[in-house]
Amino acid sequence: MEEVTSSVLSPRRPRPPRILRERTGGTPRNLTLALIALALGGFAIGTTEYVTMGLLPEIAAGIGVSIPSAGHVISAYAVGVVVGAPLIVSLTARLPKHALAIGLVAALALGNMLTAVAPTYETLLGARFLAGLPHGAYFGVASLIAASMVSPQRRGRAVASVMLGLAAANLVGVPASTFLGQQLGWRSAYWVVVGLAVVTMGFIGAFVPQQQRDTSATVRRELRALRQPQVLLTAGVGAIGFGGLFAVYSYIAPITTDVSNLSASFVPWVLLVYGIGSILGTALGGRLADHSLFAWLCTMLVAMAALLALFAVTAQHGALLLIGVLLLSTAASALGLLLQMRLMHVAGSAKMLGAALNHSALNAANALGAWLGGLVIAAGFGYIATAWVGVGLSFAGLAILVASAWLYRGERLALSLSH
């Protein structure tokens, strides 16, 4: 994999150039449009990932299964993400990043097309698994492309620009597609994603600069990153520490109605606030990643634990519920971006795999948090107990991060002594 390149800045031009000098067919590429093109892919992925949750009753009725059985459709997508990220990135390491990004969006379009026409429950499960395969790999290659287009001091913000597409999906794409699916049938929501994917391919082809392929990349070299303790520990921070958010968010609807005693019609407003927090947190994380990455990772995990504890004692009040959701979403989104930047750093030459692996870890966190939250609810502790589960997961993630720092210092000391 090629090293992430940086813009060469002269003393008279302290800011990165707005017009990229990589050319395709002699046409200069605009940085803003290139980042928008990459973010559109994130918008399409975020929409297809979360719209299923909003349309679960309609999907269950449409294919003739119970709602719990239809919930396995969500799990099938998550499994696709976990499997697809390391597999696809490793097998496609030598491909040009520009072409790979377009190919992954095309695969996303195909998976959603198959979802929209799936005639049975079994084929729907398979289609959602296929739709999840390009998820992590796309964010891996898109993050690497974005980072390569700016100076080192702005890489965090460039990657955040890509991830803002995912955050915007929570704010706009998911509510709009859910409404459309309720009005025109659940399959229409996935046709919308197909259309978004087609538009994204056009934008990437037109505005994202082509880059040289890495002819030295091999499957073995990419997968070697999975043997590095820092990569595995950082992924573990995401898979466990980030699970604190999902322990609560998976049950936000019954928390709103049964704990805060608000009507079901208030749930969309809670989700809207969550979307706003996602955008704020992603933008914040991009800036923090460019300054003291590790320190801010620790800070955000502590903040997550504190906010989840505060949520546990204030969620019964409607206004405080909204504030709590906003703060949790902001901190979690910043944490996710920081984890992605750290994985890109510790993965060494396998930066794309590192970025992709973050999304596998976060989907594992989704499954873990929802499962543990369900256990405490089933045990009779109530919905608000999920927040205390989240506190424990946040501190567990912090412990893993501290262990990675301790191991890193030991490795550096051993290396210095050997010389």
TILUMLUM-610325 format. One line per 5 residues: for each residue x, y, z of C-alpha. Coordinates in nm, 3 decimals, decimal comma. Layout:
N
X/Y/Z; ...
This chain:
419
0,000/0,000/0,000; 0,130/0,340/-0,086; 0,228/0,579/0,187; -0,015/0,861/0,251; 0,116/1,158/0,059
0,095/1,521/0,163; 0,063/1,852/-0,009; 0,390/2,040/-0,058; 0,338/2,384/0,088; 0,560/2,682/0,020
0,613/2,957/0,281; 0,396/3,192/0,077; 0,105/2,948/0,073; 0,049/2,824/0,430; -0,290/2,672/0,350
-0,345/2,358/0,139; -0,443/2,439/-0,219; -0,809/2,416/-0,300; -0,737/2,275/-0,643; -0,566/1,939/-0,647
-0,294/1,896/-0,903; -0,362/1,529/-0,970; -0,524/1,523/-1,312; -0,733/1,285/-1,509; -0,773/1,374/-1,874
-0,605/1,707/-1,811; -0,876/1,838/-1,578; -0,776/1,972/-1,233; -0,962/1,826/-0,936; -1,131/2,038/-0,669
-1,062/1,924/-0,315; -1,406/2,015/-0,182; -1,589/1,830/-0,461; -1,363/1,528/-0,417; -1,442/1,510/-0,046
-1,814/1,556/-0,116; -1,799/1,268/-0,364; -1,640/1,040/-0,105; -1,886/1,156/0,162; -2,177/1,068/-0,068
-2,066/0,707/-0,048; -2,078/0,729/0,330; -2,425/0,882/0,307; -2,550/0,590/0,096; -2,391/0,334/0,330
-2,529/0,500/0,643; -2,876/0,512/0,491; -2,885/0,144/0,402; -2,735/0,040/0,735; -2,990/0,212/0,957
-3,305/0,234/0,746; -3,374/-0,134/0,812; -3,425/-0,055/1,180; -3,689/0,205/1,097; -3,873/-0,026/0,856
-3,849/-0,349/1,053; -4,229/-0,390/1,105; -4,295/-0,328/0,735; -4,022/-0,571/0,630; -4,155/-0,838/0,867
-4,506/-0,802/0,731; -4,386/-0,788/0,371; -4,195/-1,116/0,381; -4,421/-1,293/0,628; -4,201/-1,335/0,935
-4,208/-1,210/1,293; -4,034/-0,886/1,390; -3,765/-1,071/1,593; -3,693/-1,288/1,288; -3,680/-0,981/1,068
-3,425/-0,839/1,312; -3,182/-1,101/1,185; -3,173/-0,901/0,863; -2,988/-0,631/1,058; -2,748/-0,890/1,196
-2,681/-1,027/0,846; -2,567/-0,682/0,732; -2,342/-0,645/1,038; -2,182/-0,984/0,973; -2,118/-0,874/0,614
-1,934/-0,566/0,743; -1,721/-0,764/0,987; -1,626/-1,024/0,724; -1,595/-0,794/0,425; -1,363/-0,524/0,562
-1,042/-0,727/0,612; -1,119/-0,973/0,332; -1,186/-0,723/0,053; -0,910/-0,483/0,154; -0,653/-0,762/0,159
-0,756/-0,906/-0,177; -0,773/-0,569/-0,354; -0,463/-0,402/-0,207; -0,294/-0,371/-0,546; -0,590/-0,214/-0,724
-0,592/0,161/-0,794; -0,773/0,329/-0,506; -0,991/0,539/-0,738; -1,120/0,234/-0,926; -1,158/0,036/-0,604
-1,379/0,305/-0,450; -1,606/0,301/-0,755; -1,616/-0,079/-0,753; -1,714/-0,091/-0,387; -1,998/0,155/-0,442
-2,112/-0,057/-0,737; -2,114/-0,361/-0,504; -2,321/-0,157/-0,258; -2,569/-0,079/-0,536; -2,591/-0,448/-0,629
-2,650/-0,558/-0,270; -2,931/-0,307/-0,227; -3,083/-0,397/-0,561; -3,094/-0,761/-0,454; -3,247/-0,649/-0,123
-3,520/-0,457/-0,304; -3,621/-0,757/-0,517; -3,562/-1,037/-0,263; -3,867/-1,269/-0,283; -3,811/-1,467/0,039
-3,674/-1,428/0,389; -3,369/-1,640/0,308; -3,280/-1,442/-0,004; -3,328/-1,119/0,191; -3,078/-1,238/0,451
-2,829/-1,317/0,178; -2,884/-0,984/0,006; -2,823/-0,790/0,328; -2,505/-0,987/0,392; -2,381/-0,895/0,044
-2,481/-0,531/0,094; -2,268/-0,518/0,411; -1,952/-0,660/0,252; -1,826/-0,333/0,091; -1,912/-0,116/0,394
-1,584/-0,122/0,586; -1,365/-0,155/0,277; -1,522/0,158/0,127; -1,453/0,368/0,435; -1,100/0,228/0,438
-1,017/0,330/0,083; -1,214/0,657/0,103; -1,031/0,758/0,422; -0,696/0,681/0,264; -0,779/0,880/-0,049
-0,901/1,175/0,158; -0,588/1,173/0,375; -0,364/1,162/0,068; -0,514/1,481/-0,073; -0,417/1,714/0,213
-0,120/1,806/0,430; -0,041/1,586/0,734; -0,178/1,855/0,965; -0,524/1,826/0,806; -0,560/1,452/0,760
-0,795/1,408/1,055; -1,030/1,673/0,919; -1,015/1,524/0,570; -1,114/1,179/0,701; -1,384/1,345/0,911
-1,525/1,498/0,591; -1,577/1,147/0,454; -1,732/1,026/0,777; -1,969/1,324/0,781; -2,159/1,145/0,506
-2,235/0,864/0,750; -2,343/1,115/1,014; -2,562/1,303/0,767; -2,737/0,978/0,682; -2,859/0,955/1,042
-2,988/1,311/1,020; -3,146/1,311/0,672; -3,111/0,987/0,476; -3,257/0,744/0,728; -3,565/0,951/0,829
-3,643/1,036/0,465; -3,599/0,679/0,342; -3,799/0,545/0,634; -4,087/0,779/0,551; -4,071/0,683/0,184
-4,065/0,314/0,273; -4,371/0,355/0,495; -4,560/0,532/0,217; -4,453/0,337/-0,092; -4,345/0,005/0,055
-4,023/-0,095/0,230; -3,851/-0,198/-0,094; -3,858/0,162/-0,219; -3,610/0,266/0,053; -3,345/0,033/-0,090
-3,407/0,157/-0,443; -3,325/0,503/-0,307; -2,989/0,367/-0,191; -2,929/0,220/-0,536; -2,988/0,566/-0,684
-2,753/0,726/-0,430; -2,485/0,471/-0,517; -2,513/0,545/-0,889; -2,480/0,919/-0,825; -2,180/0,853/-0,599
-2,003/0,652/-0,870; -2,047/0,943/-1,108; -1,913/1,195/-0,858; -1,611/0,982/-0,768; -1,532/0,929/-1,134
-1,558/1,300/-1,206; -1,393/1,463/-0,905; -1,170/1,218/-0,714; -0,813/1,214/-0,849; -0,666/0,889/-0,970
-0,372/0,750/-0,775; -0,099/0,508/-0,860; -0,154/0,148/-0,764; 0,068/-0,012/-0,501; 0,241/-0,289/-0,692
0,427/-0,407/-0,382; 0,110/-0,484/-0,188; 0,026/-0,848/-0,117; -0,248/-1,027/0,073; 0,013/-1,147/0,322
0,141/-0,795/0,385; -0,207/-0,662/0,449; -0,310/-0,946/0,677; 0,019/-0,916/0,865; -0,127/-0,603/1,023
-0,379/-0,826/1,201; -0,088/-0,983/1,388; 0,032/-0,650/1,527; -0,067/-0,609/1,893; -0,138/-0,237/1,856
-0,381/-0,301/1,570; -0,564/-0,576/1,758; -0,577/-0,380/2,083; -0,708/-0,065/1,913; -0,972/-0,270/1,732
-1,058/-0,419/2,071; -1,109/-0,070/2,211; -1,365/-0,010/1,937; -1,537/-0,347/1,967; -1,575/-0,319/2,347
-1,545/0,047/2,445; -1,781/0,167/2,173; -2,031/-0,100/2,275; -2,138/0,129/2,557; -2,322/0,353/2,314
-2,505/0,065/2,146; -2,610/-0,083/2,479; -2,827/0,228/2,515; -2,901/0,328/2,157; -3,033/-0,017/2,064
-3,314/0,039/2,315; -3,364/0,413/2,276; -3,727/0,376/2,164; -3,848/0,193/2,479; -3,626/0,417/2,693
-3,808/0,716/2,545; -4,155/0,571/2,604; -4,112/0,362/2,922; -3,842/0,552/3,111; -3,899/0,912/3,001
-4,277/0,853/2,971; -4,296/1,026/2,634; -4,519/0,922/2,346; -4,398/0,705/2,061; -4,430/1,006/1,830
-4,141/1,165/2,021; -3,897/0,891/1,919; -3,818/1,047/1,576; -3,718/1,368/1,753; -3,478/1,173/1,972
-3,330/1,013/1,659; -3,301/1,357/1,499; -3,104/1,484/1,798; -2,883/1,177/1,772; -2,814/1,265/1,408
-2,720/1,621/1,500; -2,479/1,489/1,762; -2,324/1,254/1,504; -2,239/1,545/1,277; -2,101/1,758/1,561
-1,896/1,469/1,698; -1,750/1,370/1,362; -1,640/1,727/1,294; -1,497/1,754/1,646; -1,315/1,422/1,618
-1,147/1,532/1,297; -0,997/1,834/1,470; -0,897/1,644/1,783; -0,728/1,373/1,575; -0,486/1,632/1,440
-0,380/1,718/1,798; -0,275/1,460/2,060; -0,464/1,164/1,917; -0,397/0,918/2,200; -0,473/1,165/2,477
-0,806/1,255/2,321; -0,891/0,886/2,279; -0,851/0,838/2,653; -1,049/1,154/2,723; -1,339/1,047/2,502
-1,365/0,705/2,665; -1,378/0,866/3,008; -1,634/1,115/2,876; -1,844/0,828/2,739; -1,846/0,656/3,078
-1,938/0,979/3,258; -2,213/1,068/3,010; -2,363/0,720/3,025; -2,372/0,739/3,406; -2,534/1,083/3,383
-2,783/0,946/3,130; -2,879/0,670/3,373; -2,989/0,919/3,640; -3,147/1,184/3,416; -3,316/0,997/3,129
-3,652/0,996/3,305; -3,684/1,368/3,227; -3,778/1,442/2,864; -3,563/1,752/2,813; -3,264/1,594/2,985
-3,311/1,283/2,769; -3,257/1,494/2,457; -2,951/1,662/2,605; -2,812/1,327/2,709; -2,863/1,175/2,364
-2,699/1,477/2,201; -2,392/1,459/2,426; -2,362/1,081/2,395; -2,387/1,092/2,017; -2,132/1,373/1,996
-1,879/1,194/2,217; -1,933/0,858/2,046; -1,892/0,999/1,696; -1,573/1,177/1,797; -1,448/0,853/1,953
-1,522/0,658/1,634; -1,324/0,902/1,422; -1,032/0,900/1,666; -1,025/0,520/1,663; -1,016/0,521/1,285
-0,720/0,759/1,275; -0,530/0,555/1,535; -0,589/0,232/1,342; -0,460/0,397/1,025; -0,150/0,502/1,220
-0,068/0,175/1,398; -0,139/-0,039/1,090; 0,181/0,091/0,929; 0,183/0,023/0,556; -0,161/-0,142/0,581
-0,338/0,189/0,645; -0,641/0,103/0,435; -0,691/-0,219/0,628; -0,662/-0,026/0,952; -0,931/0,221/0,849
-1,157/-0,060/0,726; -1,102/-0,265/1,040; -1,249/0,014/1,248; -1,590/-0,045/1,093; -1,568/-0,417/1,160
-1,491/-0,334/1,522; -1,779/-0,087/1,552; -2,026/-0,338/1,408; -1,897/-0,592/1,659; -1,960/-0,327/1,925
-2,314/-0,291/1,796; -2,377/-0,662/1,843; -2,206/-0,677/2,183; -2,377/-0,371/2,328; -2,723/-0,475/2,210
-2,672/-0,829/2,341; -2,551/-0,724/2,687; -2,822/-0,461/2,709; -3,081/-0,724/2,626; -2,946/-0,951/2,900
-2,991/-0,695/3,177; -3,338/-0,606/3,049; -3,439/-0,973/3,040; -3,301/-1,014/3,393; -3,554/-0,756/3,513
-3,323/-0,460/3,577; -3,512/-0,232/3,340; -3,419/-0,035/3,030; -3,213/0,224/3,213; -2,975/-0,048/3,332
-2,837/-0,056/2,979; -2,662/0,273/3,054; -2,472/0,113/3,343; -2,372/-0,169/3,109; -2,240/0,104/2,882
-2,036/0,255/3,166; -1,868/-0,079/3,223; -1,794/-0,127/2,853; -1,645/0,223/2,826; -1,408/0,159/3,115
-1,320/-0,182/2,969; -1,229/-0,008/2,643; -1,018/0,243/2,836; -0,835/-0,042/3,010; -0,749/-0,197/2,673
-0,624/0,139/2,547; -0,403/0,184/2,854; -0,270/-0,169/2,803; -0,182/-0,084/2,443; 0,011/0,224/2,562
0,198/0,019/2,820; 0,286/-0,244/2,559; 0,397/0,024/2,314; 0,633/0,177/2,568; 0,775/-0,166/2,642
0,834/-0,229/2,272; 1,009/0,107/2,233; 1,228/0,043/2,537; 1,326/-0,303/2,414; 1,413/-0,157/2,073
1,630/0,118/2,224; 1,815/-0,132/2,447; 1,886/-0,358/2,150; 2,075/-0,071/1,987
